[in-house]
Amino acid sequence: MKLKLLALMAALLPVAAMAEDKLDTGDTAWMMISTALVLLMTPAGLALFYAGMTRSKNALNTYAMVMGAFVLAFVVWVIAGYSLAFGTSEAAGVQKFIGGFGNVFLDGIKWTDLSGTYPTYVFIAFQGTFAAITVAIASGSVIGRMKFSTWMVIVALWGLVVYAPITHMVWGGDGALLFDAGALDFAGGTVVHMNGGLAGLVLAVLIGKRAGYPKVAMQPFSILFTAAGAAILWFGWYGFNAGSAFGANAVAGVALLTTTVATAAAGLTWLIAEWVVYKKPTLLGIASGIVAGLVAITPAAGFVSIGGAFIVGIGGSLIGFFGVVKLKKIFGYDDSLDAFGIHFLAGLWGALMTGVLALNDKDLLWDGPMKESGDRMGQFMVQVESVVVVGLWTLIGTVVVYYIASALTGGARVDEETEYKGLDEAVHGEKGIHL
């Protein structure tokens, strides 16, 4: 079955290189390395980042939810997620929103097939790591009170109902709703971070607050774990962003530098903001700022200048800081580890600023309002359309998935005794370092 990979590749690689599919060993090596880097982000980086912020009695459960999400989501991706995201549908109306079932279990894809200049199998693995980290991000909002069984059902369903259609709409090639509109999302600001962050908030609201929140102090297990997780995330993010250039090319170099600039600026910004507001520069603040900067620059990494990277990073850090320390208190929701405050809000900022700051360069932009006419306002409105569509799909899809998973597992929330005792021992029969 014909795949929509060539359109995706043509958007980011020089025209000469796309004249015909031909294996390039340098591009292949870079994409394999990038896949390994992105894989490291979830069962090591995100898991440590989250586990360090939770209470000691739930640290192992937190890690298990992230790692469990990764392994299950990747399996679901290979079975059907890839086909629904990047396959094709015979019905044009359906093709706007989701692919088809022609590549279920990767049927019809040979190991010799190429996606531009590297094997399609590598592209499948690379995109599978994106699918896995997206749902894992959402786990941070419901730590300490969701059944592990419910969570695993959510992971399996959400990857097909929410993640695959959104990926298709944004990156699915000709015929896909937001791709055709010219939406710019270099490496997953809408597809990954807005999507995962909003899903986390929806799940947190549906399942309710942790017992005692916000009156009971819930101290982080280990800030050192969180800081180490942030450092691993930063390291892996080079595969995430620079890998999304789909080759060892000049655009990958742009993404690498803009990612570094935005992240460093964001970490410094959060540190200063916290120092000014609370008179204490904390390690947790630096780590949070780093992740906010990484999230914010993700949709813009290959599209903006270095000056643009500073704006995206600083703004993403400030909006993330506001979301974590102010917005959560104003609305009273219990987003345990601030998946919404950091991932959704910083991702939203980055997605919108991509329309404002993207360079009008045919070698950097996909087909969109700016490419032919330089219509920046038109491009910004397309970005607005993309965040609205993604937000509505995530909201509705996550609600549906939650209630199905809850029904299948006899309710989504652990009982009071389990929550009080801690999920490490009560659910997993394991005990870490309990403080």
Secondary structure by P-SEA (a helix, b strand, c coil): cccaaaaaaaacccccccccbbbbaaaaaaaaaaaaaaaaccccaaaaaaaaaccccaaaaaaaaaaaaaaaaaaaaaacccccccbbbccccccccccccccccccccccccccccccaaaaaaaaaaaaaaaaaaacccccccccaaaaaaaaaaaaccccaaaaaaaccccccccccccccccccccccaaaaaaaaaaaaaaacccccccccccccccaaaaaaaaaaaaaacccccccccccccaaaaaaaaaaaaaaaaaaaaaaaaaaaacccccaaaaaaaaaaaaaaaccccccccaaaaaaaaaaaaaaaaaaaccccccccccccccccccaaaaaaaaaaaaaaccccccccccccccccccaaaaaaaaaaaaaaaaaaaaaaaaaaaaaaaaaaaccccccaaaaaacccccccccccccc
